[in-house]
Amino acid sequence: MTDIWTRVNQLAAQLGEEGVKSEDRFPIIVQSGALNQVAAFLSEQSYERVSIVADANTYEIAGKALEASLTEKGISTNLTLIQPNKQGDVIADEVSLIQLIMDLQQYSAQVVVAAGSGTLHDISRYSAYTAGIPFISVPTAPSVDGFNSKGAPIIIRGEKKTIAAIGPDAIFADLDILVKAPAPMVAAGFGDMLGKFTSLFDWKFGSLVAGEPYSQLVATITRNALQKCVDHQDSIAKRSQEGIQTLIEALIESGIAMMILGQSHPASGAEHHLSHYWEMEYIQLGKRQLLHGAKVGVACAEIAALYHQIAESGLSPKAAQMDSGEAADISTTDVQAAIVSHWKEIQTEIGRIPNAQALREMLHKVGGPTTPEQLGVDPELLARSLQEAHNVRRNRYTLLRAHNEI
């Protein structure tokens, strides 16, 4: 079977672009029993002191077996069980970071192994970066595309900020573990991938009207990964080994796309801004957190509905009632002029986004929430987020931002 790196470089060759150099590639093991290969890898790298990061659940799922295999290899281990907050959620905030960073310092760890899903990876990657040591990824659920990201979304004083950190030195995705992941986490991973429909559009939009960096290779890697999930939604819904392998590889490929670009544009647009806005609201209100991908999937459908409405209403968000002659009056800034100039192309790109109903049907098929109401996001919060969420990432020019500001 063709491995992920080979697929990426074959695609690069087809597009006439440079692939990922050998020195920038790292081991990505996606197969049954992958967990059993971690100890040998760490031993080959001559690591003697390994910090294992987990929570109470993921320790039982993977951390305990990992700890035993390392001990059997004669490798010293230190376990950090990240503690939940008073609402019972493990979150990537200052408290969790300090807990792990202090353990790394006291133990003089040489490498961090994150055994868990997205939040534990964010805590691990930033803490390892701060300590100046590498980290290894051991996903326990195919729930997010951030396993190999170099950015760490961290909650700082109640606000979510993505901070530069490091990517993993290796990924060991054990299919025997991943197929047993809770159904909501599988649905969340699918929702995170479905969000690429709107993030890819927003990235293209930002490149057209605001000069944001764009790569056809990165866009194609991301879209191919997305399409594989759409094509295999039935097997993903059944949580078959084939479906789970398709999903985890797509999530990893999305992460590679971000790694190549050096930014998260292809995988994170207005749908992620809505998700982050809802997350910060829940933290401020002391509510239990929602799965990231579940929020992204629902937010994607809401953004799709808005974008299709915008595409049908006129040449630009402010030109809903204008004809082409009147549209010249709104071209008072470079961005406004660019929107008018590229409007036909923008409409075509919006046309590549499935309508909200189609997106919700796919989310429903894999067992995920399909509406804000099912998430517990009330109408007032939804309306406010659609008006304000673009402020979450002011360095991104999405259609949502244009819709609200122009």
C-alpha positions as CSV (number, residue, x, y, z in Angstrom):
1,M,0.0,0.0,0.0
2,T,1.3,3.5,-0.9
3,D,2.2,5.4,2.2
4,I,1.1,8.9,3.0
5,W,4.4,10.6,2.2
6,T,4.6,8.8,-1.2
7,R,1.1,9.9,-2.1
8,V,1.9,13.5,-1.2
9,N,5.1,13.6,-3.3
10,Q,3.4,11.8,-6.2
11,L,0.7,14.5,-6.2
12,A,3.4,17.2,-6.0
13,A,5.1,15.7,-9.1
14,Q,1.8,15.7,-11.0
15,L,1.4,19.4,-10.2
16,G,5.0,20.2,-11.1
17,E,5.8,21.3,-7.5
18,E,8.5,20.2,-5.1
19,G,7.5,17.5,-2.7
20,V,8.4,17.1,1.0
21,K,12.1,16.5,1.3
22,S,13.3,13.4,3.1
23,E,14.8,15.3,6.0
24,D,11.4,16.9,6.6
25,R,9.5,13.6,6.7
26,F,8.9,11.6,9.8
27,P,7.6,8.1,10.5
28,I,3.8,7.8,10.1
29,I,2.6,4.3,11.1
30,V,-1.0,3.6,10.5
31,Q,-1.8,0.0,11.1
32,S,-2.9,-2.6,13.6
33,G,-0.5,-3.0,16.5
34,A,1.3,0.4,15.8
35,L,1.4,1.0,19.6
36,N,3.8,-1.9,19.9
37,Q,6.3,-0.2,17.7
38,V,6.7,2.9,19.9
39,A,9.2,1.4,22.4
40,A,11.5,0.1,19.7
41,F,11.5,3.5,17.9
42,L,12.3,5.3,21.2
43,S,15.1,2.8,21.9
44,E,16.6,3.3,18.5
45,Q,16.6,7.0,19.1
46,S,18.5,6.3,22.4
47,Y,15.9,8.0,24.6
48,E,16.3,7.0,28.3
49,R,13.8,9.2,30.0
50,V,10.3,9.4,28.4
51,S,7.4,11.5,29.6
52,I,4.0,9.9,28.8
53,V,1.1,12.3,28.7
54,A,-2.5,11.0,29.0
55,D,-5.7,11.6,30.9
56,A,-7.6,9.1,33.0
57,N,-9.4,7.6,30.0
58,T,-6.5,7.5,27.5
59,Y,-4.2,6.0,30.0
60,E,-6.4,2.9,30.2
61,I,-6.8,2.9,26.4
62,A,-3.1,3.3,25.4
63,G,-1.0,4.8,28.1
64,K,-0.8,1.8,30.4
65,A,0.3,-0.6,27.6
66,L,2.8,2.0,26.4
67,E,4.2,2.4,29.8
68,A,4.7,-1.3,30.2
69,S,6.3,-1.7,26.8
70,L,8.8,1.0,27.6
71,T,9.7,-0.4,31.0
72,E,10.2,-3.8,29.3
73,K,12.7,-2.1,27.0
74,G,14.6,-0.7,30.0
75,I,13.4,2.9,29.3
76,S,12.5,5.0,32.3
77,T,9.1,6.6,32.1
78,N,7.3,9.4,34.0
79,L,3.5,9.6,33.7
80,T,1.6,12.9,33.7
81,L,-2.2,12.5,33.9
82,I,-3.6,15.8,32.9
83,Q,-6.3,16.8,35.4
84,P,-9.7,17.9,34.3
85,N,-11.1,21.4,35.3
86,K,-14.0,21.8,37.7
87,Q,-16.4,21.1,34.9
88,G,-14.8,17.8,34.3
89,D,-13.1,18.7,31.0
90,V,-9.4,18.3,30.1
91,I,-8.6,21.5,28.3
92,A,-5.4,23.1,26.9
93,D,-5.1,26.0,29.2
94,E,-2.5,27.6,31.4
95,V,-3.2,25.2,34.3
96,S,-2.7,22.1,32.1
97,L,0.4,23.5,30.5
98,I,2.0,24.3,33.8
99,Q,1.2,20.9,35.2
100,L,3.1,19.2,32.3
101,I,5.9,21.7,32.0
102,M,6.7,21.3,35.7
103,D,6.7,17.5,35.3
104,L,9.1,17.7,32.3
105,Q,11.5,20.0,34.2
106,Q,11.5,17.9,37.4
107,Y,11.9,14.6,35.5
108,S,14.4,16.0,33.0
109,A,12.5,14.3,30.2
110,Q,14.1,13.8,26.9
111,V,10.9,13.3,24.8
112,V,7.2,13.6,25.3
113,V,4.7,10.9,24.1
114,A,1.2,12.2,23.8
115,A,-1.3,9.3,24.2
116,G,-4.7,10.8,23.5
117,S,-6.7,13.0,21.2
118,G,-6.5,16.6,20.1
119,T,-6.4,18.4,23.5
120,L,-3.7,16.2,24.9
121,H,-1.6,16.7,21.8
122,D,-1.9,20.5,22.0
123,I,-0.8,20.4,25.7
124,S,2.1,18.1,24.8
125,R,3.3,19.8,21.7
126,Y,3.5,23.3,23.4
127,S,5.0,21.9,26.6
128,A,7.6,20.0,24.6
129,Y,8.4,23.0,22.6
130,T,8.8,25.1,25.7
131,A,11.1,22.4,27.2
132,G,13.1,22.2,24.0
133,I,12.5,18.5,23.5
134,P,10.6,16.5,20.8
135,F,7.2,14.9,21.1
136,I,5.7,11.7,19.6
137,S,2.0,11.3,18.7
138,V,-0.1,8.3,19.7
139,P,-3.7,9.1,18.7
140,T,-6.4,7.3,20.6
141,A,-9.3,8.5,18.5
142,P,-9.6,9.8,14.9
143,S,-11.2,13.0,16.2
144,V,-9.1,16.0,14.8
145,D,-6.6,16.9,12.2
146,G,-4.1,18.5,14.6
147,F,-2.0,15.4,15.5
148,N,0.8,16.6,13.3
149,S,0.2,20.3,13.5
150,K,2.9,22.8,14.4
151,G,0.4,25.1,16.0
152,A,-1.1,24.7,19.4
153,P,-4.6,26.2,20.1
154,I,-4.4,27.2,23.7
155,I,-6.9,28.9,26.0
156,I,-5.2,31.9,27.6
157,R,-7.4,33.7,30.2
158,G,-10.5,32.5,28.5
159,E,-9.5,33.4,25.0
160,K,-8.3,30.8,22.4
161,K,-5.0,31.6,20.7
162,T,-3.1,29.4,18.3
163,I,0.6,29.5,19.3
164,A,3.6,28.3,17.3
165,A,5.0,25.1,18.7
166,I,6.4,21.9,17.1
167,G,5.1,19.0,15.1
168,P,5.7,15.3,16.1
169,D,8.9,13.3,15.4
170,A,6.6,10.3,14.6
171,I,3.0,9.3,14.6
172,F,1.9,5.8,15.7
173,A,-1.8,5.4,14.9
174,D,-2.9,2.0,16.1
175,L,-6.0,0.9,14.2
176,D,-6.9,-1.7,16.9
177,I,-7.3,1.3,19.3
178,L,-8.9,3.7,16.8
179,V,-11.7,1.4,15.8
180,K,-12.8,1.2,19.4
181,A,-12.9,5.0,19.8
182,P,-16.3,6.3,21.0
183,A,-18.7,7.0,18.1
184,P,-19.0,10.7,19.0
185,M,-15.3,11.1,18.6
186,V,-15.3,9.4,15.2
187,A,-18.2,11.6,14.1
188,A,-16.1,14.6,15.4
189,G,-13.2,13.6,13.2
190,F,-15.5,13.4,10.2
191,G,-17.0,16.8,11.1
192,D,-13.5,18.3,11.3
193,M,-12.8,17.0,7.8
194,L,-16.2,18.2,6.5
195,G,-15.2,21.7,7.6
196,K,-12.6,21.7,4.9
197,F,-15.4,22.5,2.4
198,T,-15.7,26.0,3.9
199,S,-12.1,26.5,5.0
200,L,-10.8,25.8,1.5
201,F,-13.2,28.3,0.1
202,D,-12.3,30.9,2.7
203,W,-8.6,30.4,1.9
204,K,-9.2,30.8,-1.8
205,F,-11.3,33.9,-1.0
206,G,-8.5,35.4,1.2
207,S,-6.0,34.8,-1.6
208,L,-8.1,36.5,-4.2
209,V,-9.2,39.6,-2.2
210,A,-6.5,40.0,0.5
211,G,-3.3,38.5,-1.0
212,E,-3.1,35.7,1.5
213,P,-0.5,33.0,0.5
214,Y,-1.9,30.2,-1.6
215,S,-0.6,26.8,-2.7
216,Q,-2.3,24.6,-5.2
217,L,-0.4,21.6,-3.9
218,V,-1.6,22.2,-0.3
219,A,-5.2,22.9,-1.5
220,T,-5.2,19.7,-3.5
221,I,-3.9,17.5,-0.7
222,T,-6.6,18.9,1.6
223,R,-9.4,18.5,-0.9
224,N,-8.3,14.9,-1.8
225,A,-8.3,14.0,1.9
226,L,-11.8,15.6,2.3
227,Q,-13.1,13.8,-0.7
228,K,-11.9,10.4,0.6
229,C,-13.9,10.9,3.7
230,V,-17.0,11.9,1.7
231,D,-16.6,8.8,-0.5
232,H,-16.1,6.5,2.5
233,Q,-18.7,8.0,4.8
234,D,-20.6,4.7,5.0
235,S,-17.6,2.8,6.2
236,I,-16.7,5.6,8.6
237,A,-20.2,5.5,10.0
238,K,-19.9,1.8,10.5
239,R,-16.5,2.3,12.2
240,S,-15.0,-0.5,10.1
241,Q,-11.2,-0.7,10.0
242,E,-11.3,0.5,6.4
243,G,-13.4,3.5,7.3
244,I,-11.3,4.4,10.4
245,Q,-8.1,4.0,8.4
246,T,-9.5,6.3,5.7
247,L,-10.5,8.9,8.4
248,I,-7.2,8.9,10.4
249,E,-5.1,9.1,7.2
250,A,-7.2,12.0,5.9
251,L,-6.8,13.8,9.2
252,I,-3.1,13.3,9.1
253,E,-2.9,14.4,5.4
254,S,-4.7,17.6,6.3
255,G,-2.1,18.1,9.0
256,I,0.7,17.6,6.5
257,A,-0.9,20.2,4.2
258,M,-0.8,22.7,7.0
259,M,2.8,21.7,7.7
260,I,3.8,22.3,4.1
261,L,2.2,25.7,4.0
262,G,3.4,26.6,7.5
263,Q,-0.1,28.0,8.4
264,S,-3.5,26.5,9.0
265,H,-5.4,28.3,6.2
266,P,-6.4,25.2,4.3
267,A,-8.0,23.6,7.3
268,S,-9.4,26.5,9.3
269,G,-11.8,29.1,8.1
270,A,-15.0,30.8,9.3
271,E,-16.3,27.4,10.5
272,H,-13.4,27.1,12.9
273,H,-13.9,30.7,14.0
274,L,-17.5,29.9,15.0
275,S,-16.3,26.8,16.8
276,H,-13.7,28.8,18.8
277,Y,-16.2,31.5,19.6
278,W,-18.6,28.9,21.0
279,E,-15.8,27.3,23.0
280,M,-14.8,30.6,24.6
281,E,-18.4,31.4,25.5
282,Y,-18.8,28.0,27.2
283,I,-15.6,28.5,29.2
284,Q,-16.7,31.9,30.3
285,L,-20.1,30.5,31.4
286,G,-18.5,27.5,33.1
287,K,-20.3,25.0,30.8
288,R,-19.0,21.6,29.8
289,Q,-17.0,21.6,26.5
290,L,-18.2,20.2,23.2
291,L,-16.0,18.1,20.9
292,H,-14.1,20.3,18.6
293,G,-15.0,18.4,15.4
294,A,-18.7,18.3,16.4
295,K,-18.7,22.1,16.6
296,V,-16.8,22.4,13.3
297,G,-19.2,20.2,11.4
298,V,-22.3,22.0,12.6
299,A,-20.6,25.4,12.0
300,C,-19.6,24.3,8.5
301,A,-23.3,23.8,7.7
302,E,-24.2,27.2,9.1
303,I,-21.4,28.9,7.2
304,A,-22.3,27.1,4.0
305,A,-25.9,28.3,4.3
306,L,-24.7,31.9,4.7
307,Y,-22.2,31.7,1.9
308,H,-24.7,30.2,-0.6
309,Q,-27.1,33.0,0.4
310,I,-24.4,35.6,-0.3
311,A,-23.5,34.0,-3.6
312,E,-27.1,34.3,-4.8
313,S,-27.7,37.8,-3.5
314,G,-25.3,39.9,-5.6
315,L,-21.8,40.9,-6.6
316,S,-20.5,41.3,-3.0
317,P,-21.8,41.0,0.5
318,K,-22.9,44.6,0.5
319,A,-24.2,44.5,-3.0
320,A,-27.2,42.3,-2.2
321,Q,-29.5,44.8,-3.9
322,M,-27.2,46.3,-6.4
323,D,-26.7,45.7,-10.1
324,S,-23.3,45.7,-11.8
325,G,-23.4,49.4,-12.4
326,E,-24.2,50.3,-8.9
327,A,-21.6,47.9,-7.6
328,A,-18.8,50.4,-8.6
329,D,-20.0,52.6,-5.7
330,I,-18.8,50.1,-3.1
331,S,-15.3,49.8,-4.5
332,T,-13.9,52.3,-2.0
333,T,-11.1,49.9,-0.7
334,D,-8.8,47.5,-2.4
335,V,-10.6,44.6,-0.8
336,Q,-14.0,45.8,-2.0
337,A,-12.6,46.3,-5.5
338,A,-11.1,42.8,-5.4
339,I,-14.4,41.3,-4.4
340,V,-16.2,43.0,-7.3
341,S,-13.4,42.0,-9.7
342,H,-13.3,38.4,-8.7
343,W,-17.0,38.0,-8.0
344,K,-17.7,35.4,-10.7
345,E,-14.8,33.3,-9.5
346,I,-16.0,33.7,-5.9
347,Q,-19.4,32.5,-6.8
348,T,-17.9,29.5,-8.6
349,E,-15.9,28.6,-5.6
350,I,-18.9,28.8,-3.3
351,G,-20.6,26.5,-5.7
352,R,-18.1,23.8,-4.7
353,I,-19.4,23.9,-1.2
354,P,-22.4,21.4,-0.6
355,N,-25.5,23.1,0.6
356,A,-26.3,23.1,4.3
357,Q,-28.8,20.2,4.0
358,A,-26.3,17.9,2.2
359,L,-23.7,18.7,4.9
360,R,-26.2,17.9,7.7
361,E,-27.2,14.7,6.1
362,M,-23.5,13.5,6.0
363,L,-23.1,14.5,9.6
364,H,-26.2,12.6,10.6
365,K,-25.0,9.5,8.7
366,V,-21.9,9.3,10.8
367,G,-23.8,9.9,14.0
368,G,-22.8,13.5,14.7
369,P,-24.9,16.5,15.7
370,T,-26.3,18.4,12.8
371,T,-27.7,21.7,14.2
372,P,-26.7,24.3,16.8
373,E,-29.7,23.2,18.8
374,Q,-28.3,19.7,19.1
375,L,-25.0,21.1,20.3
376,G,-26.8,23.3,22.9
377,V,-25.9,26.5,21.0
378,D,-28.9,28.8,21.4
379,P,-30.2,31.1,18.7
380,E,-28.8,34.2,20.4
381,L,-25.2,32.8,20.6
382,L,-25.4,31.6,17.0
383,A,-26.5,35.0,15.7
384,R,-23.9,36.8,17.8
385,S,-21.1,34.4,16.6
386,L,-22.1,34.9,13.0
387,Q,-21.6,38.7,13.6
388,E,-18.5,38.5,15.7
389,A,-16.5,35.3,15.2
390,H,-14.4,36.7,12.4
391,N,-12.6,38.7,15.2
392,V,-11.2,35.4,16.6
393,R,-8.5,35.4,13.9
394,R,-8.0,39.0,12.6
395,N,-5.1,37.8,10.4
396,R,-7.5,35.8,8.2
397,Y,-9.7,37.4,5.6
398,T,-12.8,35.2,5.3
399,L,-16.0,35.8,3.5
400,L,-17.6,36.0,6.9
401,R,-15.3,38.9,7.8
402,A,-16.1,40.6,4.5
403,H,-19.8,40.1,5.1
404,N,-19.6,41.7,8.5
405,E,-17.2,44.5,7.7
406,I,-17.9,45.8,4.2
